[in-house]
Amino acid sequence: MGKQTHKKKAGKRANPLATSQVPNGMAEIVPKEEEIIPILQKLSSSSGGDRAWATAGISNLLVANAPTRKLLLSKGVATLLIERLTDPEYAVVQEALGALRNLTVVDDTIAPTLFAGDILTPISSLIPKVSTVIHKVLTDEPVVDEEDKEMRKGIWDFAENLISIMWSLSEASENHLKSINRLNIITFLTSFMTSADKCPLKVVVAAGQCLNTLTDDNKDIYIEFQNHPEYIDMLVSIVKNLTDEDKILVRILACATLLNVREAVQSTGSWDEESDPIAEMNKSILPILVEALNFDIEKASEECIQAVNSGNLTKDDQTGEISAKPKQPLTNEDELVQKVQERLTTLQLALELISNICIQDNTEDDGKISYPPQETPAKYAPQSIESSIINAFSNTHLRAIECLNNFLLTMNDLPSKFWFKEKKEDAQNAWIWLFQTAGGVAGSGVAVGDEEPGQELRGAVLEAIVGCLWALARGLGQDIVLQGFHVPALQGAYNSCARDSLRVKCVGTLGVIAMRQGDIENNKNIGDFFIKALKELPPKGSTTTDAATEILNALFDVYGDCAFDYDLPVFVNGGYLSALKSVLPAYKNVVKATDKRKFRDLRLRADEALGNLNAFIRYKTDERK
């Protein structure tokens, strides 16, 4: 069984109402090449006004639609915009930065092009300039001249765009992390976190997101935190003291960053328990993360449905995408949906952090499964408001189930599995609830691994639910509260899915159920199901090596002792021994056909199961003599 870990690589903008959204109607415009060329030429105009106008126009065109963006990129617009970051006119730099930010939002493949254009060089010179202006704003220094006044006026949008670009670049490639590390941007980012009560929330959140991404699995950055314990102290202060409801995401991001740099935490004096500072940190962080889960999702979903049905959401008539016009105030419904999506982002991050805390000490032993960041199927394509909201809720649902899975696996690792004994009723209720939830998610049916477009998250949630059932079954053992449809439901999930990982979870859960004493009928049902699947190994059928290996391991556990009450009536009288002998050649063939280089882990497990199968056949042959 695998515990699920998350790389906290957040989507660039879960909120479709964000400020860089294309103006209403822009998506319909597909300019011709001869119309694009004059705009690009004006980027090199001697007039600062012309350069600013051209840069602003390109910014809008980049997010208008894919064909326009492709045309602009083919003309080298990315490099041209990077060049404008060193323009002598502040307005041009401001527009170029916004355009590049928009580009990173709508095109997640653009980072290599930006790196090739040496974007980090102008960014490195902009960081101290932004810091200087913000310091003047925060300390109320007198305005020196008109240029100083203009820079102060737009500094927060400027800073947010700059941070968002760095965030996108940090997410893009580990190969470029060292270059980003050399920018020494930690001080820059932490300055916004330190002044969270004075800076606009959107900028603080952007800084927190960038810091969280940059510190995730980045050992060079850990050294910087070790050398600057004040960074840790600042994050600890936010975690302990920033209690404003509207800043809950900032607080959770501080928790996430602390967990990322926990190796550096050990060398600071920020926690009371010097003997185990990480344990003390977890004790302080967990209540905050749990508190962040206090959100009425059902009420929020009902409010979103009402907002959609009201007709008051700002949408693009052509695409159905939410489109907040820059000069048009948001409706109450727009603001409601935006707040719900932001709150769901916070909730998902809190769940991921709790999930990862659960497995902090045991990931080596349990064979962790690393999942890629959960994203919508068309991350940067225009989405209807309905799809956007559904994906946000579905991702939250998935994170919650995965978090529960890791908690249950951790409880299984504890001595004597005492949690399942002390909280038996809670565990049994969870078992029942998970089956009910699975029924609601499956609806009229979903083929996990072969889902219809838009149904991928349903499949992921169903697989996570079965993973929880497996962990619960291991913990409850004889105390599983089995209902009549549970075994057929798991068998049906196995038969209908197209993903080995779910088949393995179904087999594992069924195997634990089959071990219950006093239930020979279900044992026979499950045993017959397993034998049938083994008989369908190639060339007779399509049972995969992974599934067959898990089935064999389950059979070894279930029928490993003739003293079990079901062994004689099911294994012996059911002819399972002869069945296993008959499938041995077919299993041996699929094992040998498994490429050791491409599927090393599977081949190792299958080789072990093959050896155990031979030994098991000999053992069961002699067991009753």
C-alpha positions as CSV (number, residue, x, y, z in Angstrom):
1,M,0.0,0.0,0.0
2,G,1.3,3.5,-0.8
3,K,1.0,6.7,1.1
4,Q,0.1,9.6,-1.1
5,T,2.5,12.6,-1.1
6,H,2.0,15.9,-2.9
7,K,4.4,18.2,-4.5
8,K,3.0,21.5,-3.6
9,K,3.2,22.9,-7.1
10,A,0.1,25.0,-7.2
11,G,-1.8,25.9,-10.3
12,K,-0.9,29.4,-11.5
13,R,-4.3,30.9,-11.2
14,A,-7.2,28.8,-9.9
15,N,-9.3,31.9,-9.8
16,P,-10.7,32.8,-13.2
17,L,-11.6,36.3,-11.9
18,A,-7.9,37.2,-11.5
19,T,-6.7,40.6,-12.7
20,S,-5.0,39.4,-15.9
21,Q,-8.1,38.1,-17.4
22,V,-8.8,39.0,-21.0
23,P,-11.4,41.8,-21.6
24,N,-14.8,40.8,-22.7
25,G,-15.0,40.1,-26.4
26,M,-11.2,39.9,-26.9
27,A,-11.4,36.1,-27.4
28,E,-13.2,36.6,-30.6
29,I,-10.4,38.6,-32.3
30,V,-7.9,36.7,-34.4
31,P,-5.7,39.3,-36.0
32,K,-3.9,38.7,-39.3
33,E,-0.1,38.6,-39.5
34,E,0.0,42.0,-41.3
35,E,-1.9,43.5,-38.4
36,I,0.5,42.1,-35.9
37,I,3.7,43.3,-37.5
38,P,3.1,47.1,-37.0
39,I,2.4,46.5,-33.3
40,L,5.6,44.6,-32.8
41,Q,7.6,47.2,-34.7
42,K,6.3,49.9,-32.3
43,L,8.0,48.1,-29.5
44,S,11.2,49.6,-30.9
45,S,9.8,53.0,-31.5
46,S,11.7,56.1,-30.3
47,S,8.5,57.3,-28.6
48,G,8.0,55.9,-25.1
49,G,4.3,56.4,-25.5
50,D,4.2,54.2,-28.6
51,R,6.3,51.5,-26.9
52,A,3.9,51.5,-23.9
53,W,0.9,51.4,-26.2
54,A,2.3,48.5,-28.2
55,T,3.3,46.6,-25.0
56,A,-0.2,47.0,-23.5
57,G,-1.8,45.8,-26.8
58,I,0.4,42.7,-26.9
59,S,-0.4,41.9,-23.3
60,N,-4.1,41.7,-24.2
61,L,-3.5,39.8,-27.5
62,L,-1.4,37.2,-25.7
63,V,-4.3,36.0,-23.6
64,A,-7.0,36.5,-26.3
65,N,-6.7,33.0,-27.9
66,A,-4.2,30.3,-28.8
67,P,-3.9,31.1,-32.5
68,T,-3.0,34.8,-31.8
69,R,-0.6,33.8,-29.1
70,K,1.1,31.3,-31.4
71,L,1.5,33.9,-34.1
72,L,3.0,36.4,-31.7
73,L,5.4,33.8,-30.3
74,S,6.5,32.8,-33.8
75,K,7.5,36.5,-34.2
76,G,9.7,36.4,-31.2
77,V,7.4,38.4,-28.9
78,A,8.8,36.8,-25.7
79,T,12.3,38.1,-26.4
80,L,11.0,41.5,-27.4
81,L,9.1,41.8,-24.2
82,I,12.1,40.8,-22.1
83,E,14.1,43.5,-23.8
84,R,11.4,46.0,-22.8
85,L,12.1,45.2,-19.1
86,T,15.2,47.4,-19.3
87,D,13.3,50.2,-21.1
88,P,14.1,53.7,-19.8
89,E,10.4,54.5,-19.5
90,Y,8.8,53.1,-16.4
91,A,5.3,52.7,-18.1
92,V,6.9,50.5,-20.7
93,V,8.6,48.3,-18.1
94,Q,5.3,48.0,-16.2
95,E,3.3,46.9,-19.3
96,A,6.0,44.5,-20.4
97,L,6.1,42.9,-17.0
98,G,2.3,42.5,-17.1
99,A,2.4,41.0,-20.5
100,L,5.1,38.5,-19.5
101,R,3.0,37.6,-16.4
102,N,0.0,37.0,-18.7
103,L,2.1,34.8,-20.9
104,T,3.3,32.6,-18.1
105,V,-0.3,32.2,-17.0
106,V,-1.8,31.1,-20.3
107,D,1.2,29.0,-21.5
108,D,2.8,26.6,-19.1
109,T,5.5,25.7,-21.7
110,I,6.9,29.2,-22.2
111,A,9.5,29.0,-19.4
112,P,12.3,27.6,-21.5
113,T,11.8,30.4,-24.0
114,L,12.0,33.0,-21.2
115,F,15.1,31.4,-19.8
116,A,16.7,31.3,-23.2
117,G,15.9,35.0,-23.5
118,D,17.8,35.7,-20.3
119,I,14.8,37.0,-18.4
120,L,16.5,36.5,-15.1
121,T,19.0,39.3,-15.8
122,P,16.4,42.1,-16.0
123,I,14.4,40.6,-13.2
124,S,17.5,40.6,-10.9
125,S,17.8,44.4,-11.5
126,L,14.1,45.0,-11.0
127,I,14.0,43.3,-7.5
128,P,16.0,45.9,-5.7
129,K,14.2,48.8,-7.4
130,V,10.8,47.4,-6.4
131,S,12.1,46.9,-2.8
132,T,13.2,50.5,-2.6
133,V,9.9,51.9,-3.8
134,I,7.9,49.7,-1.5
135,H,10.1,50.7,1.4
136,K,9.3,54.3,0.6
137,V,5.6,53.6,0.5
138,L,5.6,51.6,3.8
139,T,7.7,54.3,5.6
140,D,5.7,57.2,4.1
141,E,8.8,58.9,2.7
142,P,8.0,62.2,1.0
143,V,7.4,62.0,-2.8
144,V,10.4,63.3,-4.7
145,D,9.1,63.9,-8.2
146,E,6.5,62.9,-10.7
147,E,8.3,59.7,-11.6
148,D,8.5,58.7,-8.0
149,K,4.8,59.4,-7.7
150,E,3.9,57.2,-10.7
151,M,6.1,54.3,-9.5
152,R,4.4,54.3,-6.1
153,K,1.0,54.4,-7.7
154,G,1.4,51.1,-9.5
155,I,4.0,49.4,-7.3
156,W,1.7,46.7,-5.9
157,D,0.6,45.5,-9.3
158,F,4.2,45.7,-10.5
159,A,5.4,43.7,-7.5
160,E,2.6,41.1,-7.9
161,N,3.5,40.6,-11.6
162,L,7.2,40.3,-10.8
163,I,6.5,37.7,-8.1
164,S,4.1,35.8,-10.3
165,I,6.7,35.5,-13.1
166,M,9.3,34.2,-10.6
167,W,6.7,31.8,-9.2
168,S,6.0,30.4,-12.7
169,L,9.7,30.1,-13.5
170,S,10.3,28.3,-10.2
171,E,7.6,25.8,-11.1
172,A,8.8,25.2,-14.6
173,S,12.0,23.2,-14.4
174,E,14.4,21.9,-11.7
175,N,17.2,22.5,-14.2
176,H,16.8,26.3,-13.8
177,L,16.4,26.3,-10.0
178,K,20.0,27.0,-9.4
179,S,19.8,30.1,-11.6
180,I,16.7,31.3,-9.7
181,N,18.4,30.5,-6.4
182,R,21.3,32.9,-7.3
183,L,18.8,35.8,-7.5
184,N,18.7,35.8,-3.7
185,I,15.0,36.4,-3.7
186,I,14.2,34.9,-0.3
187,T,14.8,38.3,1.4
188,F,12.6,39.9,-1.2
189,L,9.7,37.4,-0.8
190,T,9.9,37.3,3.0
191,S,9.7,41.1,3.2
192,F,6.1,40.9,1.9
193,M,5.2,38.2,4.4
194,T,6.8,40.3,7.2
195,S,4.6,43.3,6.3
196,A,1.5,41.2,5.7
197,D,-0.6,43.7,7.6
198,K,0.6,46.6,5.5
199,C,0.8,45.2,2.0
200,P,-2.2,44.3,-0.3
201,L,-3.3,40.7,0.4
202,K,-2.9,39.6,-3.3
203,V,0.8,40.5,-3.2
204,V,1.4,38.8,0.1
205,V,-0.3,35.6,-1.2
206,A,1.7,35.7,-4.4
207,A,4.9,36.0,-2.3
208,G,3.8,33.1,-0.1
209,Q,3.0,30.9,-3.1
210,C,6.3,31.7,-4.7
211,L,8.2,31.0,-1.4
212,N,6.3,27.8,-0.9
213,T,7.2,26.6,-4.4
214,L,10.8,27.7,-4.3
215,T,11.5,26.0,-1.0
216,D,9.9,22.7,-2.1
217,D,12.7,20.1,-2.4
218,N,15.3,22.8,-3.0
219,K,18.4,22.0,-0.8
220,D,20.3,25.1,-1.8
221,I,17.5,27.2,-0.3
222,Y,17.6,25.2,2.9
223,I,21.2,26.5,3.4
224,E,19.9,30.1,3.1
225,F,17.3,29.4,5.8
226,Q,20.0,27.9,8.0
227,N,22.2,31.0,7.6
228,H,19.2,33.3,8.2
229,P,17.2,32.0,11.2
230,E,15.3,35.3,11.1
231,Y,13.4,33.8,8.1
232,I,12.2,30.9,10.2
233,D,11.3,33.3,13.1
234,M,9.2,35.4,10.6
235,L,7.3,32.3,9.4
236,V,6.8,31.2,13.0
237,S,5.4,34.6,13.9
238,I,2.9,34.5,11.0
239,V,1.8,31.0,12.0
240,K,1.3,31.9,15.6
241,N,0.0,35.5,15.3
242,L,-1.6,36.2,11.9
243,T,-5.2,35.2,12.8
244,D,-7.2,37.4,10.5
245,E,-9.8,35.4,8.7
246,D,-9.0,37.0,5.3
247,K,-5.3,36.1,5.7
248,I,-5.9,32.4,6.4
249,L,-4.2,31.4,3.1
250,V,-1.1,33.5,4.1
251,R,-0.9,31.6,7.4
252,I,-1.3,28.2,5.7
253,L,1.4,29.1,3.1
254,A,3.7,30.0,6.0
255,C,3.0,26.5,7.5
256,A,3.8,24.9,4.1
257,T,7.1,26.8,3.8
258,L,8.1,25.8,7.4
259,L,7.4,22.1,6.5
260,N,9.4,22.5,3.3
261,V,12.5,23.8,5.2
262,R,12.1,21.6,8.3
263,E,15.7,20.5,8.0
264,A,16.7,24.1,8.6
265,V,14.2,24.3,11.5
266,Q,16.3,21.8,13.4
267,S,19.2,24.3,13.6
268,T,17.2,27.2,14.9
269,G,15.8,28.0,18.4
270,S,12.3,28.9,17.2
271,W,10.7,26.0,19.1
272,D,10.5,25.1,22.7
273,E,11.5,21.4,22.4
274,E,15.1,21.7,21.4
275,S,15.4,17.9,21.5
276,D,12.8,17.5,18.7
277,P,12.0,20.8,17.1
278,I,10.2,19.2,14.1
279,A,7.8,17.4,16.5
280,E,7.2,20.7,18.3
281,M,6.6,22.5,14.9
282,N,4.1,19.8,13.9
283,K,2.3,20.2,17.2
284,S,2.0,23.9,16.6
285,I,1.0,23.7,12.9
286,L,-1.5,20.9,13.0
287,P,-4.2,22.7,15.0
288,I,-4.0,25.6,12.5
289,L,-4.3,23.3,9.5
290,V,-7.2,21.5,11.1
291,E,-8.9,24.9,11.8
292,A,-8.5,25.7,8.2
293,L,-10.7,22.7,7.3
294,N,-13.6,24.4,9.1
295,F,-15.5,25.4,5.9
296,D,-19.1,24.4,5.0
297,I,-18.5,23.0,1.5
298,E,-22.1,21.9,1.1
299,K,-23.3,25.4,1.8
300,A,-20.7,26.9,-0.5
301,S,-21.7,24.6,-3.3
302,E,-25.4,25.5,-2.9
303,E,-24.4,29.2,-3.0
304,C,-22.3,28.7,-6.2
305,I,-25.2,26.9,-7.9
306,Q,-27.5,29.8,-7.0
307,A,-24.9,32.2,-8.4
308,V,-24.6,30.3,-11.7
309,N,-28.4,30.1,-12.0
310,S,-28.8,33.9,-11.2
311,G,-27.4,34.9,-14.6
312,N,-25.4,37.7,-12.8
313,L,-21.9,36.1,-13.3
314,T,-19.8,38.1,-15.7
315,K,-19.1,35.8,-18.7
316,D,-17.7,35.9,-22.2
317,D,-20.7,35.4,-24.5
318,Q,-18.6,33.3,-26.8
319,T,-16.7,31.0,-24.5
320,G,-18.8,31.0,-21.3
321,E,-15.7,31.8,-19.3
322,I,-15.9,34.2,-16.4
323,S,-14.5,37.4,-17.7
324,A,-14.0,40.2,-15.2
325,K,-13.7,43.4,-17.3
326,P,-10.9,45.6,-16.0
327,K,-13.2,48.7,-15.6
328,Q,-16.4,46.9,-14.7
329,P,-17.1,46.2,-11.1
330,L,-17.6,42.6,-10.1
331,T,-21.1,41.5,-9.3
332,N,-22.0,40.1,-5.9
333,E,-22.1,36.7,-7.5
334,D,-18.7,37.2,-9.1
335,E,-17.2,38.0,-5.7
336,L,-19.0,35.0,-4.0
337,V,-17.6,32.6,-6.5
338,Q,-14.1,34.1,-6.3
339,K,-14.1,33.9,-2.5
340,V,-15.3,30.2,-2.6
341,Q,-12.6,29.3,-5.0
342,E,-9.9,31.0,-2.9
343,R,-11.2,29.3,0.2
344,L,-11.1,25.9,-1.6
345,T,-7.5,26.6,-2.6
346,T,-6.7,27.2,1.1
347,L,-8.6,24.0,2.1
348,Q,-6.8,21.9,-0.5
349,L,-3.4,23.1,0.7
350,A,-4.2,22.5,4.3
351,L,-5.3,18.9,3.5
352,E,-2.1,18.3,1.6
353,L,0.0,19.5,4.5
354,I,-1.9,17.4,7.0
355,S,-1.5,14.4,4.7
356,N,2.2,14.9,4.3
357,I,2.7,15.4,8.1
358,C,1.1,12.0,8.6
359,I,3.8,10.3,6.6
360,Q,6.8,12.4,7.5
361,D,8.5,9.7,9.5
362,N,7.5,6.6,7.5
363,T,7.7,7.4,3.8
364,E,10.7,5.1,3.3
365,D,9.0,2.0,4.8
366,D,5.6,2.3,3.1
367,G,6.6,2.7,-0.5
368,K,5.1,6.2,-1.1
369,I,3.3,7.0,-4.2
370,S,4.1,10.5,-5.6
371,Y,1.2,12.1,-7.4
372,P,1.6,14.9,-9.8
373,P,-0.1,18.2,-8.9
374,Q,-3.9,17.8,-9.4
375,E,-4.8,20.1,-12.2
376,T,-7.9,20.5,-14.3
377,P,-7.8,18.5,-17.6
378,A,-7.3,21.7,-19.7
379,K,-5.4,23.8,-17.2
380,Y,-5.1,27.0,-19.3
381,A,-8.0,26.6,-21.7
382,P,-11.1,28.7,-21.2
383,Q,-13.5,27.0,-18.8
384,S,-17.1,27.5,-18.2
385,I,-17.9,28.7,-14.7
386,E,-19.7,25.4,-14.0
387,S,-16.5,23.4,-14.9
388,S,-14.3,25.7,-12.9
389,I,-16.4,25.4,-9.7
390,I,-16.9,21.6,-10.1
391,N,-13.1,21.1,-10.5
392,A,-12.4,23.2,-7.4
393,F,-14.8,21.1,-5.3
394,S,-13.7,17.8,-6.8
395,N,-10.0,18.6,-6.1
396,T,-10.9,19.4,-2.5
397,H,-12.8,16.2,-2.2
398,L,-9.8,14.3,-3.6
399,R,-7.4,15.9,-1.3
400,A,-9.6,15.1,1.7
401,I,-9.8,11.4,0.8
402,E,-6.1,11.2,0.2
403,C,-5.4,12.9,3.5
404,L,-7.7,10.4,5.3
405,N,-5.8,7.6,3.5
406,N,-2.4,8.7,4.9
407,F,-3.9,9.1,8.4
408,L,-5.3,5.6,8.3
409,L,-2.0,4.1,7.0
410,T,-0.1,5.9,9.8
411,M,-2.6,4.5,12.4
412,N,-1.9,1.0,10.9
413,D,1.8,1.5,11.5
414,L,1.4,2.2,15.3
415,P,2.0,-0.6,17.8
416,S,-1.0,-2.9,18.1
417,K,-3.0,-0.6,15.8
418,F,-4.4,0.9,19.0
419,W,-6.3,3.7,17.3
420,F,-8.6,1.1,15.5
421,K,-9.3,-0.4,18.9
422,E,-9.9,2.8,20.8
423,K,-11.9,4.4,17.9
424,K,-13.5,1.3,16.5
425,E,-16.9,2.9,16.0
426,D,-15.4,5.9,14.2
427,A,-13.5,3.5,11.9
428,Q,-16.6,1.5,11.2
429,N,-18.6,4.6,10.5
430,A,-15.9,5.7,8.1
431,W,-16.1,2.4,6.3
432,I,-19.8,2.8,5.8
433,W,-19.5,6.4,4.8
434,L,-16.8,5.7,2.2
435,F,-19.0,3.2,0.4
436,Q,-21.9,5.6,0.4
437,T,-19.6,8.4,-0.9
438,A,-18.2,6.0,-3.6
439,G,-21.8,5.3,-4.8
440,G,-22.4,9.0,-5.1
441,V,-19.2,9.7,-7.0
442,A,-19.6,6.8,-9.3
443,G,-23.2,7.7,-10.2
444,S,-24.3,5.7,-13.2
445,G,-20.7,4.4,-13.6
446,V,-17.2,5.6,-14.3
447,A,-14.4,3.5,-15.8
448,V,-11.4,4.5,-13.8
449,G,-8.4,4.8,-16.1
450,D,-10.6,5.2,-19.1
451,E,-12.8,8.1,-18.1
452,E,-14.7,10.2,-20.5
453,P,-13.3,13.7,-20.9
454,G,-14.1,15.8,-17.8
455,Q,-14.6,12.7,-15.6
456,E,-10.9,12.2,-14.6
457,L,-11.3,13.6,-11.1
458,R,-14.2,11.3,-10.4
459,G,-12.0,8.4,-11.2
460,A,-9.2,9.7,-9.0
461,V,-11.6,10.2,-6.1
462,L,-13.0,6.6,-6.5
463,E,-9.4,5.2,-6.4
464,A,-8.6,7.2,-3.3
465,I,-11.7,5.9,-1.6
466,V,-10.8,2.3,-2.3
467,G,-7.3,3.1,-0.9
468,C,-9.0,4.3,2.3
469,L,-11.1,1.1,2.4
470,W,-8.0,-1.0,2.2
471,A,-6.3,0.8,5.0
472,L,-9.5,0.6,7.1
473,A,-9.9,-3.1,6.4
474,R,-6.3,-3.8,7.6
475,G,-7.0,-1.9,10.8
476,L,-10.4,-3.2,11.6
477,G,-9.8,-6.8,10.6
478,Q,-12.5,-9.0,12.1
479,D,-14.5,-5.8,13.1
480,I,-15.2,-4.8,9.5
481,V,-19.0,-4.0,9.2
482,L,-19.7,-5.8,6.0
483,Q,-22.9,-5.1,4.1
484,G,-24.3,-7.2,1.3
485,F,-23.2,-4.9,-1.5
486,H,-19.7,-4.2,-0.4
487,V,-17.9,-7.3,-1.9
488,P,-19.8,-7.1,-5.2
489,A,-19.1,-3.3,-5.4
490,L,-15.3,-3.9,-5.0
491,Q,-15.4,-6.8,-7.5
492,G,-17.3,-4.5,-9.9
493,A,-14.8,-1.8,-9.5
494,Y,-12.0,-4.3,-10.3
495,N,-13.8,-5.5,-13.5
496,S,-14.7,-2.1,-14.8
497,C,-11.5,-0.2,-14.3
498,A,-8.7,0.2,-16.7
499,R,-6.0,1.2,-14.2
500,D,-3.8,-1.4,-12.4
501,S,-3.4,0.8,-9.3
502,L,-7.1,0.6,-8.6
503,R,-7.2,-3.1,-9.3
504,V,-4.5,-3.7,-6.8
505,K,-6.4,-1.7,-4.2
506,C,-9.6,-3.6,-4.8
507,V,-7.7,-6.9,-4.5
508,G,-6.0,-5.8,-1.3
509,T,-9.3,-4.8,0.3
510,L,-11.1,-8.0,-0.8
511,G,-8.2,-10.0,0.5
512,V,-8.5,-8.5,4.0
513,I,-12.3,-9.1,4.0
514,A,-11.8,-12.7,3.0
515,M,-9.6,-13.3,6.1
516,R,-12.5,-12.7,8.5
517,Q,-13.4,-15.9,10.5
518,G,-17.0,-17.0,10.6
519,D,-17.9,-15.8,7.1
520,I,-17.2,-18.7,4.8
521,E,-19.7,-17.5,2.2
522,N,-17.9,-14.3,1.5
523,N,-14.6,-16.0,1.7
524,K,-15.7,-18.4,-1.1
525,N,-17.1,-15.6,-3.1
526,I,-13.8,-13.7,-3.0
527,G,-11.7,-16.8,-3.4
528,D,-13.6,-17.9,-6.5
529,F,-13.2,-14.3,-7.9
530,F,-9.5,-14.4,-7.4
531,I,-9.0,-17.9,-9.0
532,K,-11.2,-16.8,-12.0
533,A,-9.0,-13.7,-12.5
534,L,-5.8,-15.9,-12.4
535,K,-7.3,-18.2,-15.0
536,E,-7.7,-15.2,-17.3
537,L,-4.0,-14.5,-17.5
538,P,-2.8,-14.2,-21.1
539,P,-3.2,-15.8,-23.6
540,K,-6.6,-16.9,-22.3
541,G,-7.6,-13.5,-20.9
542,S,-6.4,-10.0,-20.0
543,T,-5.5,-10.1,-16.3
544,T,-2.4,-8.0,-15.9
545,T,0.8,-9.0,-14.1
546,D,0.3,-6.3,-11.5
547,A,-3.2,-7.5,-10.6
548,A,-2.2,-11.2,-10.7
549,T,0.7,-10.5,-8.4
550,E,-1.5,-8.8,-5.8
551,I,-4.1,-11.6,-6.1
552,L,-1.4,-14.2,-5.4
553,N,-0.1,-12.3,-2.4
554,A,-3.7,-12.1,-1.1
555,L,-4.2,-15.8,-1.5
556,F,-1.0,-16.6,0.3
557,D,-2.3,-14.5,3.3
558,V,-5.9,-15.8,3.2
559,Y,-5.1,-19.5,2.9
560,G,-1.8,-19.6,4.7
561,D,-3.0,-21.8,7.6
562,C,-5.3,-24.9,7.5
563,A,-6.6,-23.9,10.9
564,F,-8.7,-21.1,9.4
565,D,-12.4,-22.1,9.4
566,Y,-12.7,-21.5,5.6
567,D,-9.6,-23.4,4.5
568,L,-11.2,-26.8,4.2
569,P,-14.6,-25.9,2.7
570,V,-13.2,-23.3,0.3
571,F,-9.5,-23.8,-0.5
572,V,-9.5,-27.6,-0.3
573,N,-13.0,-28.5,-1.4
574,G,-13.0,-25.7,-4.0
575,G,-9.9,-27.2,-5.7
576,Y,-7.9,-24.1,-5.4
577,L,-4.6,-26.0,-5.2
578,S,-5.0,-27.6,-8.6
579,A,-6.2,-24.3,-10.0
580,L,-3.0,-22.6,-8.7
581,K,-0.9,-25.4,-10.3
582,S,-2.7,-24.9,-13.6
583,V,-2.0,-21.1,-13.7
584,L,1.6,-21.4,-12.7
585,P,2.9,-21.6,-16.3
586,A,0.9,-18.7,-17.5
587,Y,2.0,-16.5,-14.5
588,K,5.6,-17.5,-15.1
589,N,5.3,-16.4,-18.7
590,V,3.9,-12.9,-17.9
591,V,6.6,-12.5,-15.2
592,K,9.4,-13.3,-17.6
593,A,7.8,-11.0,-20.2
594,T,7.9,-8.0,-17.7
595,D,10.8,-5.8,-18.7
596,K,13.3,-5.4,-15.8
597,R,14.5,-2.0,-17.0
598,K,11.1,-0.4,-17.7
599,F,9.2,-2.0,-14.8
600,R,11.8,-2.8,-12.3
601,D,9.6,-2.6,-9.2
602,L,6.8,-4.7,-10.8
603,R,9.4,-7.3,-11.9
604,L,10.9,-7.6,-8.5
605,R,7.5,-8.1,-6.9
606,A,6.4,-10.5,-9.6
607,D,9.6,-12.6,-9.3
608,E,9.1,-12.7,-5.5
609,A,5.4,-13.8,-6.0
610,L,6.5,-16.5,-8.5
611,G,8.9,-18.0,-6.0
612,N,6.3,-17.8,-3.3
613,L,3.7,-19.5,-5.5
614,N,6.0,-22.5,-6.0
615,A,6.7,-22.7,-2.3
616,F,3.0,-22.2,-1.5
617,I,1.9,-25.0,-3.8
618,R,4.5,-27.4,-2.1
619,Y,3.3,-26.2,1.4
620,K,-0.4,-26.7,0.7
621,T,0.2,-30.0,-0.9
622,D,1.9,-31.4,2.3
623,E,-0.1,-29.3,4.8
624,R,-2.9,-31.9,5.6
625,K,-0.8,-35.1,5.2
